[in-house]
């Protein structure tokens, strides 16, 4: 009698355990970006890779159609790690932290475009940066992960930030932020030490990795900015190849062409 009662219980427990590591049912998580009609995709070789390939897509019916040709980008100098975005929190890999040199992985809304010029050709909201504009990367600050004008805002810890948005004026003529857009990782800054000031921007030199952003050549950034349109709810996806292959179907992501 004991064996007869125990076997069904053991079988049930085994079935539950087998389901623990299953991905969500198809399109369940993808409802958080179901209205996206544009998608920017970066894939990397693995969690530690500092480089990757960028492709971008527009929605074609229920699927995705690639726009243009893929091109090389650089990511964090120590690779990538799960970020805080539109996807559910994950622990099947490294997790992004402030100052870890990793670019956030996952699915993220695309925010404001920015640059050194007062305006730009883009369908995103655009903010021309000035000498007093800084992105606050200090977790203790109430303005953590926000771009502010330090001449207008007075609060503790602002002077500790290391992210001037006019790098050309503060960092020996640096052109990396001449064109770019915000990747909405940890968007409201609610997770202190969760990572901040994550952008797509120009690279300093081909193949040179970043502190956690995604960087590319000017010849690739300019048409990408011109194509992006806030009315189409664009999203930014960054994943190592193995994770992309596992999540592509349930997250309703494009099939990557060779």
Secondary structure as GFF3:
##gff-version 3
##sequence-region A 1 258
A	DSSP	alpha_helix	2	20	.	.	.	ID=ss1
A	DSSP	three_ten_helix	29	33	.	.	.	ID=ss2
A	DSSP	beta_strand	38	44	.	.	.	ID=ss3
A	DSSP	beta_strand	51	60	.	.	.	ID=ss4
A	DSSP	beta_strand	63	74	.	.	.	ID=ss5
A	DSSP	beta_strand	80	82	.	.	.	ID=ss6
A	DSSP	beta_strand	103	115	.	.	.	ID=ss7
A	DSSP	beta_strand	126	128	.	.	.	ID=ss8
A	DSSP	beta_strand	133	135	.	.	.	ID=ss9
A	DSSP	beta_strand	147	149	.	.	.	ID=ss10
A	DSSP	three_ten_helix	158	160	.	.	.	ID=ss11
A	DSSP	alpha_helix	167	170	.	.	.	ID=ss12
A	DSSP	beta_strand	179	183	.	.	.	ID=ss13
A	DSSP	beta_strand	199	202	.	.	.	ID=ss14
A	DSSP	beta_strand	214	216	.	.	.	ID=ss15
A	DSSP	alpha_helix	218	227	.	.	.	ID=ss16
A	DSSP	three_ten_helix	230	232	.	.	.	ID=ss17
A	DSSP	beta_strand	235	240	.	.	.	ID=ss18
A	DSSP	alpha_helix	241	247	.	.	.	ID=ss19
###
